[in-house]
Amino acid sequence: MHKSEILVIGAGIAGLSAAIAADRKSAEVTVITKASRPASASTWWAQGGIAVSRDDPDQFKRDIMIASDGTADRDAVDTLVSNANDTVDDILVDTVGVEFDTNGGGFDYGQEAAHEEPRILHIDAATGKHIHLPMLDYVADHTDIEIIERTAALELLRHEGQVYGAMLERDGEITPMYAGSTILATGGIGALYSYSTNPDGATGDGIAMAALAGADVTDMEYVQFHPTVYVGDKEESGTEDDSFLLSEAIRGEGAVLRNNDGERFMPQYHDNADLAPRDIVARAVKTEREATGKVVLDVSPLEFEAEFPALAERCNDAGVSLPHIPVAPAEHFLCGGIDVDSHGRSSLHRLYAVGECARTGVHGANRLASTSLLEGLVWGFRAGQDATGNEPDHIEPPELLDRDPELPDNFATEKFHRLRRVMDTRVGIQRTTKELAGAQSVLRRLKGEVDAYIRTRTSRSLYELRSAAVVALLITRAAAENKQSVGCHYLNDIDDEPEMSASGNAP
């Protein structure tokens, strides 16, 4: 029987932070991850940096609240901000040894959209990987934590409101892993959209597993789109793309957005112009692209190659002619997820969730730039500390059947294409009540088709497809129930609406 005191599902900053915290308390910790290399985790892809409060926590709190359109949970914001400096210093700087950029007089704090002051710790424009690699190295060299790669969690082991671990799949073999506490750190939902800044494996597994087990899921309609992504050739050709994120830090240093007529348009949309909150900039970019045919990020006001050498190299490799970089919005971050408290505890006993799969309340309807890594770090550490002390218990695992022939090679691929078409066209940056109703009908049929196959077959691709269908339905249902445009949730056909609903349950 496979068992561990702590089972962490996911190996990004949130999962590794939880594992390190539990290891400090001498817990037996097992981390499983679908990734076979660091770049398969969302943390690796984070560019801008990690925000800290520096010496003005009150201003940091105000910035978070304003970016969220007043919807962020104030207690959660207090938890994030009050722990920001100490947790970053303890875990990333002192323990792991991350070397953030300096300017000769200390850390070189950057400024990004909706931040009133420079407070972003960064490393070039590739902060995620420069945090992730040292964390992985520290775990391997200085802890007793076991990391098992190329392993997926298919569903949670649960009985009468308690979670006992998860069913795991590795190289086609399916086994239960029993745990005293289970911590979900499975990342985002980018695979639900054609254009995303997430890795390909971001199929919402943790949210789907938790929802199907009966955990509370909240704020699912708040899907954040990043306004500046180079979309490569995929947009025109439909082939594999060379798209990449262009960090908000570039606009923080002076870059501006222009439409195809050469006009700098953001001053027309917001007083903060190019440094307005992400939801506003993303909608503006979409509008200007539709009106003029193209939007570019003009990097001529700064020394782009010197200040952002890694991104300059990406542009060169993609054949982009500087200083004008074509950009479009792409799915970036889910502000909602598994509803958790200040220590990452979900509504199910002994189940925790941290990072992007969790809804802490910090982001409300729209996330402030460079708070995702911080949220994962802070909540991961708090969850890892809280989750220790429970011995694994054994329950009878569910019977996962595999009695029918294998699925056709293109089965999951074709269903994913269908799902993404619906999400792109009906559950994107701007929505209508009619489109959301139609999307629910299509997604319910798609999920029904997947459920029919999953009753008699077990495969990772099939379970990932089920996760995507479940999460797509949760997003669409929550969006249809919320009749008020706020933050990332923007309805084209409703202007003045009553009370907001931000809840969701498993389809």
Residue, then its C-alpha position, 0 to 999 in steps of 0.5 A: m500500500h502506497k501512503s504518505e503523511i502529506l500528499v502534494i499534487g503539483a510541483g510549482i511554487a505553491g506545491l513546493s512551498a507546502a512541501i518545504a513547510a511540512d518537511r520543516k515539521s518532520a512530516e513525510v511528504t510526497v509530491i507528485t506532478k504530471a510534469s517531466r521537466p520544470a517547464s511543464a509547470s505554470t511557475w516556470w512560465a511566470q515572467g514579471g515577478i513577485a510582489v512584496s509590500r516593502d515598507d508600505p503594506d497599506q498601499f499594497k492592500r489598496d492596490i489589490m482592492i482597486a484592481s479587484d474592483g472592490t471585490a477581493d476578500r479583505d481578510a485574505v488580502d491582509t493575510l497575503v500582505s502581512n506575510a509577503n515580506d517575511t515569507v519571500d525572505d524566509i523561503l526564496v531568499d534565505t532558504v532557497g537562495v533566489e538571486f533577484d535583480t539588484n541595482g547596486g543599492g539593493f533589490d531592483y523593484g519593478q512597477e507593473a499595471a495598477h501598482e502605485e509604486p515599484r514593489i516587484l522583485h524580478i529576474d530579467a523577465a523570466t522570474g518564474k523559472h529562476i525561482h522554480l529551479p532553485m526550489l527544485d534543487y533545494v528540495a532534492d538536495h536538502t530535504d527528505i521530500e519525495i518527488i514523483e514525476r510523470t504521475a497524474a492524479l485521476e480522482l480523490l479518495r473520499h468518504e463522508g466528507q473526508v479525503y484520504g488521498a488520490m488515485l494516481e496514474r503513472d505509465g499506464e499503471i493506476t494505484p491508490m496513494y493514501a495520505g493523512s492530508t492531501i494538498l492540491a496545487t495543480g495550477g490553472i485552466g489554460a488548456l480550455y482556451s486556444y490562446s493561453t500563457n499556461p503550459d499545455g497540461a493546465t486542464g484544471d484537474g485539481i478543481a475538477m477532482a475537488a468539485l466532483a468530490g463535493a468541495d465548494v468551488t467559488d468565483m469561477e467566472y473570473v477568468q483573467f486574460h493577459p492583454t499582451v501576448y505575441v500569438g505567433d503564426k497560430e492565429e493565421s495558420g492554425t498550426e503549433d504556435d510560437s506565442f509567448l507572454l510579454s510581461e506587464a513589466i515592459r509597460g511598467e518601464g514605459a512601453v505603450l500600446r498602439n493600434n494599427d493606425g499608430e494611435r496610442f489608445m489606452p488613455q481613452y480607456h482609463d486614467n492610468a492608460d497602459l498601466a490600467p488593471r488587466d481586465i480593462v487593458a485586455r478588453a481595450v486591446k480586443t476592441e482595437r484589434e477588431a476595429t483596426g486589425k492589429v495592436v502592437l506593443d511599442v517598446s521604443p520608449l525603453e532600452f528593450e534589448a538591454e532591459f529585457p534580453a530574454l524577451a528580446e531574444r524570443c522576439n528575434d527568434a520569432g522574426v518580430s521586427l522591433p520596436h513594434i511587437p504584435v499582441a493579442p489577449a490570451e487566457h492567463f489566470l483563473c481568479g476563482g477555484i476551490d474555496v479555501d480559508s487562510h490556511g488553504r483548508s477546503s470544505l472537505h476534511r483533510l483536503y487543502a488547495v493552494g496556488e491557482c487552483a484555489r480561491t483564497g479571495v485575494h484576487g476577487a474579480n480581477r488579479l493584480a499583476s505579480t501577486s500569483l507567485l506570492e499567493g502560491l508561496v504564502w498559502g502553500f507555506r501556511a497549508g504545509q504547516d497546517a496539514t501535518g500530524n494526520e496519519p494516513d487511513h485506508i479506505e476501499p479505492p474506487e473501481l476504475l474500469d478498463r474493460d473496453p478497447e482503447l480510445p481512438d488516438n484523436f478522440a481526446t484531441e477532437k473533443f478538446h478542439r470542440l471545447r476550446r471553440v465554445m470557450d473561445t467564442r462564448v466564454g471569453i473576454q466579453r460575454t452575453t447571456k445568450e452565448l453563455a446559455g448556448a455554451q452550457s448546452v454544448l458543454r453539458r452534451l460534451k461532458g455527457e459523452v466523456d462520462a459515457y466513455i469514462r465508465t468503462r475506460t481509464s486513461r490519463s487523456l480521458y480524465e484530463l478531458r473530463s477535468a476540462a469539461v467539468v471546469a468549463l461547465l463550472i466557469t460557464r454556469a457561474a458566468a451565467e448566474n452572475k448578472q453583474s459585469v465586474g472585473c474579468h466577468y464582462l457582459n456585453d448585453i447587460d449594463d445595470e444588474p442586480e446582486m452578484s452571484a459567485s458560487g458554483n458546484a460540480p456539474 
